[in-house]
Amino acid sequence: ADSQEAAGLLERRLFELHTHSYFLGATDLAEQTDVLARDEGLVHLGHIAWAMADAGVVLVTALGDLDRFDLDRLRGLVEPHQLFVVGMGEIASDRGADLALPASVSVAQAIELAVRELVAVGVLTDYEI
């Protein structure tokens, strides 16, 4: 499964756990190749994420090729709320992911590991492991 599909399945799992959640897909974000447009899109996403978190909604999205600088910027935009990043593959932790999973993990395993970590960090409080 690609990252968009995995993110959508994670949002569905959160919904099943009675968590207020929303999936923002790539078509909603419109992938930008122009550097300035990409930067504006990142700021726009940060504002959306802040508003969702402020309303108590867990926003799930697949962001693709972001680096540590982009994630640090997003974290700054959503403050005082928490940004939790799940990354797949060898470079996920280098890029600043909070949960770095090997590429060999199945989508179902990745979703359950993400849910467990969201409980551990306090994002999800009504779910028992």
Buried (B, 14 or more C-beta within 10 A) or exposed (E): EEBBEBBBBBBBBBBEBEBEBBBBBBEEBEEEEEEEEBEEBBEEBBEBBBEBBEEEBBBBBBBEEBEEEBBEBBBEBBEEBBBBBBBBBEEBBEBBBBBBBEEEEEBEEBBBBBBBBBBEEEBBEEBEE
